[in-house]
Amino acid sequence: MYNELLRKEHKLAVIGLGYVGLPIALEFARKIDVIGFDINAKRVEMMKNGIDPSCELDKEAFEGCQISFTDSLEELKEARFFVVAVPTPVDEHNVPDLTPVLKASETIGKVIKKGDYVVFESTVYPGCTEEDCLPVIEKFPD
Ligand SMILES: NC(=O)c1ccc[n+]([C@@H]2O[C@H](COP(=O)([O-])OP(=O)(O)OC[C@H]3O[C@@H](n4cnc5c(N)ncnc54)[C@H](O)[C@@H]3O)[C@@H](O)[C@H]2O)c1
């Protein structure tokens, strides 16, 4: 998969383009084809115009990058390697709200194909990926 990504035979998608996801996506996009996916259409529009909605990166950070910003599931289907960087906020008892990672898992379930890879960059507790996210990914293929 690594060499296929480098040869641009496959695309990598970063899901959730915030403080963590956008710099990761742009760095990958210097070497390989990247799909930057976010559910927030307004943020997607800003990034298409070279603006970081989190106000961390300059316009130059977008230059020389092979990246397509989108909120479209259809476009996400072109990816074979998925990196999840959606938020995991905690409440006053430090209990994480898994809604974004479960929604992102649902999204991946709808587009994933045999042999694809998924990496969770979002902060989760041990076992969360296997016990909470994987069943959702497996449940949703078309
Ligand atoms: N692994 C690491 O090194 C590391 C370091 C710091 C933070 N984190 C973790 O990374 C995660 C992201 O944090 P952040 O500060 O970038 O968050 P953020 O709030 O800055 O950005 C989150 C982005 O995800 C988008 N989003 C939310 N739900 C989505 C969904 N279902 N599908 C697609 N996009 C969605 C939002 O629109 C937003 O653009 C958190 O879990 C954080 O704890 C990891």
The ligand as an ORCA input file, in Angstrom:
! r2SCAN-3c Opt
* xyz 0 1
  N      -2.581     11.559     18.212
  C      -2.073     12.752     18.446
  O      -0.873     12.986     18.349
  C      -2.977     13.843     18.876
  C      -2.484     15.059     19.315
  C      -3.369     16.009     19.668
  C      -4.729     15.729     19.589
  N      -5.166     14.529     19.162
  C      -6.567     14.192     19.011
  O      -6.969     14.475     17.673
  C      -8.394     14.639     17.667
  C      -8.776     15.881     16.892
  O      -8.490     17.034     17.664
  P      -8.486     18.492     17.034
  O      -7.936     19.376     18.088
  O      -7.854     18.448     15.682
  O     -10.057     18.783     16.835
  P     -10.705     20.051     16.137
  O     -11.942     20.348     16.901
  O      -9.679     21.120     15.920
  O     -11.108     19.551     14.664
  C     -11.962     18.516     14.431
  C     -12.427     18.558     12.970
  O     -13.173     17.368     12.742
  C     -14.354     17.701     12.016
  N     -15.339     16.650     12.269
  C     -16.084     16.441     13.384
  N     -16.819     15.326     13.245
  C     -16.534     14.823     12.011
  C     -16.977     13.679     11.278
  N     -17.849     12.815     11.798
  N     -16.493     13.478     10.035
  C     -15.601     14.340      9.484
  N     -15.127     15.435     10.133
  C     -15.592     15.669     11.379
  C     -14.732     19.087     12.507
  O     -15.582     19.748     11.567
  C     -13.357     19.739     12.636
  O     -12.945     20.326     11.420
  C      -8.824     14.654     19.140
  O      -9.292     13.365     19.491
  C      -7.530     14.963     19.867
  O      -7.552     14.484     21.175
  C      -4.306     13.596     18.793
*
